[in-house]
Amino acid sequence: MLTVGVDVGGTSVRAGVVDAHGAILDTAVAPTPSGEGPLEDAIVAEVKELASRHPVTALGLAVAGFVTADRRSVRFAPHLAWRNAPVADRMSDRLGMPVVLEHDANAAALAEYRFGAARGTRVAALVALGTGIGGALLIDGEIFRGAYGVAPELGHLRVVPDGRPCPCGKRGCWERYCSGTALAATAVEMLARDPGCSTLLAREAAGDMRAVTGRKVAGAALDGDPLAQRAMDELARWLGQGLALVADVYDPEVVVIGGGVSQSAPLFLDDARDHYSALVTGAGHRPLARIRTAQLGDDAGIVGAASLAADLAGRRLNPR
């Protein structure tokens, strides 16, 4: 059985055809449109493109936002256009196949549990670092959703009172200090404080600070740029602080670090582990969660959404 998983993020819409073993056989990518209609058009176009080449049976959407408990509608998505939108039904009507929605971090966590870094664990958390932060918790392989389907929204834990503004409407959210977007913001703040510094990033931003992205900061850090390395140190510090909060609340066996920023993990993860182990409550007197990078990398959301679509198609074909 082949299914399609689509990771609908704040920057891009990435679709993939996935087999029963979690392998991605084919992909399609497009920038994320700003409007609700154009966003759904982009998803439909990608799925139709893939379906023209493969006999797919169902679609799973991994969405960076709040999904209803029945996984049919998107309540709210800070970086997307949907508000109380019956997305699954609309997509199913347009594509003629079963459709299921899932929070993108939940989808990624499920993929890592079934195929990747969280296999064999009883309590596993996932922290996905991308445009923002996605969070997920798995207990005995089951996704914990909370009473209304929106838990755990780790990225919007307030870590700095009256801090940086967040698209969710609050200020000081964790993802404003620990994400790809946050990495760029930190570098820009450092450049503003020291405009005369001779660095790769200063030359990059000479004409427009918006040219500084998280990916460029990571690349500059890898090339030895001192300002970019200081920005990475800040990311590591905030990641470690947040992981200590996650461990205090959930006490997981493993925390999987996923999302696009995890591709640069060698630049920050060891330092983040040190901050985490020093800050967690009872440091030195309790077992520490293992901190691992996602084995499926930035594809975990696609694989998890497709795996959920396969579950849905199986139930449709073989009702219990």
RARALIN-V531683 format. One record per pair of residues at least 24 apart in sequence whose C-alpha atoms are under 6 Angstrom apart, sorted by sequence separation. I is the first residue (numbers start at 1). J is the second residue. D is the distance in whole Angstrom. If there is no record, write none. Layout:
{{I J D} {I J D}}
This chain:
{{184 212 6} {72 101 6} {105 134 5} {184 213 5} {71 101 5} {105 135 5} {106 136 5} {184 214 5} {105 136 5} {183 214 5} {236 268 5} {240 272 4} {244 276 5} {181 214 6} {239 272 6} {243 276 6} {180 214 5} {236 271 6} {237 272 6} {240 275 5} {241 276 6} {244 279 6} {254 289 5} {236 272 4} {240 276 4} {244 280 4} {253 289 5} {254 290 5} {255 291 5} {256 292 5} {257 293 5} {258 294 5} {252 289 6} {254 291 6} {256 293 5} {257 294 6} {256 294 6} {260 298 5} {58 97 5} {60 99 6} {64 103 6} {258 297 6} {259 298 5} {58 98 5} {59 99 5} {60 100 5} {61 101 5} {62 102 5} {63 103 5} {64 104 5} {60 101 6} {62 103 5} {63 104 5} {62 104 4} {133 175 5} {132 175 5} {187 231 6} {36 81 5} {186 231 6} {35 81 6} {36 82 6} {132 179 5} {130 179 5} {131 180 5} {129 179 5} {130 180 5} {131 181 5} {3 56 5} {2 56 5} {3 57 6} {5 59 6} {8 62 6} {3 58 5} {4 59 5} {5 60 5} {6 61 5} {7 62 5} {8 63 5} {9 64 6} {3 59 6} {5 61 6} {6 62 6} {178 235 5} {178 238 6} {10 79 5} {69 148 6} {69 149 4} {68 149 6} {180 261 6} {66 150 5} {78 167 6} {78 168 5} {124 252 5} {123 252 5} {124 253 6} {126 255 5} {128 257 6} {130 259 5} {123 253 6} {124 254 5} {125 255 5} {126 256 5} {127 257 5} {128 258 4} {129 259 5} {130 260 5} {124 255 6} {128 259 4} {130 261 6} {129 261 5} {117 294 6} {117 295 5} {116 295 5} {111 300 6} {108 300 4} {111 303 6} {108 301 4} {111 304 4} {107 301 5} {110 304 6} {108 304 5} {104 301 6} {107 304 4} {107 305 5} {62 301 6} {62 305 6} {61 305 6} {60 305 4} {60 306 5} {60 309 5} {59 309 5} {58 309 5} {22 303 6} {7 301 6} {7 302 5} {6 302 5} {5 302 5} {5 305 5} {5 306 4} {4 306 5} {3 306 5}}
